[in-house]
Amino acid sequence: MDYATDEERVEELKKWWKENGKSILFGVALGLSILFGWRWWGDHQLAQSLQASTLHTQLKLAIAQKKTEQATALSEQIFKKYESQTYAVYAAMAMAKMKMDENTPADAKQHLQWALAHADSPELQHLVTLRLARVLYSLEELDEASKLISASQGGNFAPAYEELKGDILNKKGKPEQALSAYKKAVSLLPVGSNTNPTLQYKIDDLARAQ
């Protein structure tokens, strides 16, 4: 009787495996493919990040050594191959600074516009926005600079936005509004922070003039 029962169990197991075996094997294969695919993707992303980091380091060195052609070639390589990496945004910002040092703000503007379009965090977006607005200010594209910073919610960057707003208003010949913006910038500084000397000079200068 026990033997018969064992045979019945074996037959029942064969029947169950015949009905469900393919599904189980498919599930196992799918799970393994996801596991190994995820590990491959993680390794690939890490390799991409390391390669972009290396190129970014080389770019900074080329800029420091004033090797413009080499810096341009390296930045183009970063933009082409690693567009989705944050290092590409940093590379664009570095190139913008180089162009400002070379007194070609129009080129700096293009790099910062690219950086702003690709910045993937609020902090980085604010940083690029401020730099782009300052470049626009230097180009005397004051309305465009004002529009850019007015569209941004400053957060920790609010004092810097207000100071730049004051610079724009002052350059537009609106000293009273500029002074208000400078004072607001001071009021927005974190408690215990010291007003930077340049901002205080701007406030004192306008106050004396009035």
C-alpha positions as CSV (number, residue, x, y, z in Angstrom):
1,M,0.0,0.0,0.0
2,D,2.9,2.4,0.9
3,Y,4.6,1.6,-2.4
4,A,1.3,2.3,-4.3
5,T,1.0,5.6,-2.4
6,D,4.6,6.5,-3.3
7,E,3.9,5.8,-7.0
8,E,0.8,7.9,-6.8
9,R,2.8,10.7,-5.3
10,V,5.5,10.4,-8.1
11,E,2.9,10.5,-10.8
12,E,1.2,13.4,-9.2
13,L,4.5,15.2,-9.0
14,K,5.2,14.5,-12.6
15,K,1.8,15.8,-13.6
16,W,2.3,19.0,-11.5
17,W,5.8,19.5,-13.0
18,K,4.4,19.0,-16.5
19,E,1.8,21.7,-15.9
20,N,3.9,24.2,-14.0
21,G,7.6,23.4,-14.8
22,K,7.9,25.7,-17.7
23,S,6.5,28.6,-15.7
24,I,8.9,28.0,-12.9
25,L,11.9,27.7,-15.2
26,F,10.8,30.9,-17.0
27,G,10.5,32.7,-13.6
28,V,13.9,31.6,-12.5
29,A,15.5,32.6,-15.8
30,L,13.7,36.0,-15.7
31,G,14.9,36.6,-12.1
32,L,18.5,35.7,-13.0
33,S,18.4,37.9,-16.1
34,I,17.1,40.8,-14.0
35,L,19.7,40.2,-11.3
36,F,22.7,40.0,-13.7
37,G,21.3,42.8,-15.9
38,W,21.0,45.1,-12.9
39,R,24.6,44.3,-11.9
40,W,25.8,44.9,-15.4
41,W,24.0,48.2,-15.5
42,G,25.5,49.3,-12.2
43,D,29.0,48.3,-13.3
44,H,28.4,50.2,-16.6
45,Q,27.2,53.3,-14.8
46,L,30.2,53.2,-12.5
47,A,32.6,52.8,-15.4
48,Q,31.0,55.7,-17.2
49,S,31.2,57.9,-14.1
50,L,34.9,57.1,-13.6
51,Q,35.7,57.8,-17.3
52,A,33.8,61.1,-17.1
53,S,35.6,62.0,-13.9
54,T,39.0,61.3,-15.5
55,L,38.2,63.5,-18.5
56,H,36.9,66.3,-16.2
57,T,40.2,66.2,-14.2
58,Q,42.2,66.5,-17.5
59,L,39.9,69.4,-18.6
60,K,40.5,71.3,-15.4
61,L,44.3,70.8,-15.8
62,A,44.2,72.0,-19.4
63,I,42.3,75.1,-18.4
64,A,44.7,75.8,-15.5
65,Q,47.6,75.5,-18.0
66,K,45.7,77.8,-20.4
67,K,45.7,75.1,-23.1
68,T,42.5,76.3,-24.9
69,E,42.5,73.8,-27.8
70,Q,43.1,70.8,-25.5
71,A,40.4,72.0,-23.1
72,T,37.9,72.5,-26.0
73,A,38.6,69.0,-27.3
74,L,38.2,67.4,-23.9
75,S,35.0,69.3,-23.2
76,E,33.5,68.3,-26.5
77,Q,34.4,64.7,-25.7
78,I,32.6,64.9,-22.4
79,F,29.5,66.6,-23.9
80,K,29.3,63.9,-26.6
81,K,29.9,60.8,-24.6
82,Y,28.7,61.7,-21.1
83,E,25.9,64.1,-21.6
84,S,23.8,62.5,-18.9
85,Q,26.6,62.7,-16.3
86,T,26.8,65.6,-13.8
87,Y,30.5,65.9,-14.8
88,A,29.3,67.3,-18.2
89,V,27.5,70.1,-16.4
90,Y,30.7,70.9,-14.4
91,A,32.7,70.7,-17.6
92,A,30.4,73.3,-19.2
93,M,30.7,75.6,-16.2
94,A,34.5,75.2,-16.3
95,M,34.5,76.1,-20.0
96,A,32.3,79.1,-19.3
97,K,34.8,80.4,-16.7
98,M,37.6,79.9,-19.2
99,K,35.7,81.9,-21.8
100,M,35.1,84.7,-19.3
101,D,38.8,84.8,-18.5
102,E,39.4,85.0,-22.2
103,N,37.0,87.9,-22.4
104,T,34.5,86.1,-24.7
105,P,31.3,86.2,-22.6
106,A,29.1,85.3,-25.5
107,D,30.8,81.8,-25.6
108,A,30.5,81.6,-21.8
109,K,26.8,82.2,-22.2
110,Q,26.4,79.3,-24.6
111,H,28.2,76.9,-22.2
112,L,26.1,78.0,-19.3
113,Q,22.8,77.7,-21.2
114,W,23.8,74.1,-22.0
115,A,24.7,73.5,-18.4
116,L,21.4,74.9,-17.2
117,A,19.5,72.6,-19.6
118,H,21.3,69.6,-18.3
119,A,21.6,70.3,-14.5
120,D,19.9,67.5,-12.7
121,S,19.6,68.9,-9.1
122,P,18.0,72.1,-7.7
123,E,21.3,73.2,-6.1
124,L,23.2,72.8,-9.4
125,Q,20.4,74.6,-11.3
126,H,20.7,77.6,-8.9
127,L,24.4,77.7,-9.2
128,V,24.3,77.7,-13.0
129,T,21.4,80.2,-13.1
130,L,23.4,82.7,-11.0
131,R,26.5,82.3,-13.2
132,L,24.5,82.6,-16.4
133,A,22.7,85.7,-15.1
134,R,26.0,87.3,-14.2
135,V,27.3,86.6,-17.7
136,L,24.1,88.2,-19.1
137,Y,24.8,91.2,-16.9
138,S,28.3,91.5,-18.3
139,L,26.8,91.4,-21.8
140,E,24.3,94.1,-20.7
141,E,21.5,91.8,-21.5
142,L,19.8,93.1,-18.4
143,D,16.2,92.2,-19.2
144,E,17.1,88.7,-19.9
145,A,19.2,88.4,-16.8
146,S,16.4,89.9,-14.7
147,K,13.9,87.5,-16.2
148,L,16.1,84.5,-15.5
149,I,16.6,85.2,-11.8
150,S,13.0,86.3,-11.3
151,A,11.8,82.9,-12.4
152,S,14.0,81.1,-9.8
153,Q,12.9,80.3,-6.3
154,G,16.1,81.1,-4.4
155,G,16.1,79.1,-1.2
156,N,19.6,79.2,0.2
157,F,20.6,81.1,-2.9
158,A,18.1,83.9,-2.3
159,P,20.7,86.4,-0.9
160,A,22.8,86.0,-4.0
161,Y,19.8,86.4,-6.3
162,E,18.8,89.6,-4.5
163,E,22.3,91.0,-4.7
164,L,22.4,90.4,-8.4
165,K,18.9,91.9,-8.8
166,G,20.3,95.0,-7.1
167,D,23.3,95.1,-9.5
168,I,20.9,94.9,-12.5
169,L,18.6,97.6,-11.1
170,N,21.6,99.9,-10.3
171,K,22.9,99.4,-13.9
172,K,19.4,100.3,-15.2
173,G,19.6,103.6,-13.3
174,K,17.3,102.7,-10.5
175,P,19.4,103.2,-7.4
176,E,16.6,103.3,-4.8
177,Q,15.2,99.9,-6.0
178,A,18.8,98.6,-6.1
179,L,19.4,99.7,-2.5
180,S,16.2,97.9,-1.4
181,A,17.3,94.7,-3.2
182,Y,20.7,94.9,-1.5
183,K,19.2,95.4,1.9
184,K,16.8,92.5,1.3
185,A,19.8,90.3,0.4
186,V,21.3,91.1,3.8
187,S,18.0,90.3,5.5
188,L,17.9,86.9,3.8
189,L,21.3,85.8,5.1
190,P,21.3,83.0,7.6
191,V,21.3,84.1,11.2
192,G,24.9,84.7,12.4
193,S,26.2,85.2,8.9
194,N,28.4,88.2,8.2
195,T,27.5,90.4,5.2
196,N,30.1,90.0,2.6
197,P,32.2,93.2,2.2
198,T,31.3,93.7,-1.4
199,L,27.6,93.8,-0.7
200,Q,28.1,96.1,2.3
201,Y,30.2,98.5,0.0
202,K,27.3,98.6,-2.5
203,I,24.8,99.4,0.2
204,D,27.0,102.2,1.7
205,D,27.8,103.6,-1.7
206,L,24.2,103.9,-2.7
207,A,23.2,105.2,0.7
208,R,25.8,108.0,0.5
209,A,24.6,108.9,-3.0
210,Q,21.0,109.3,-1.9
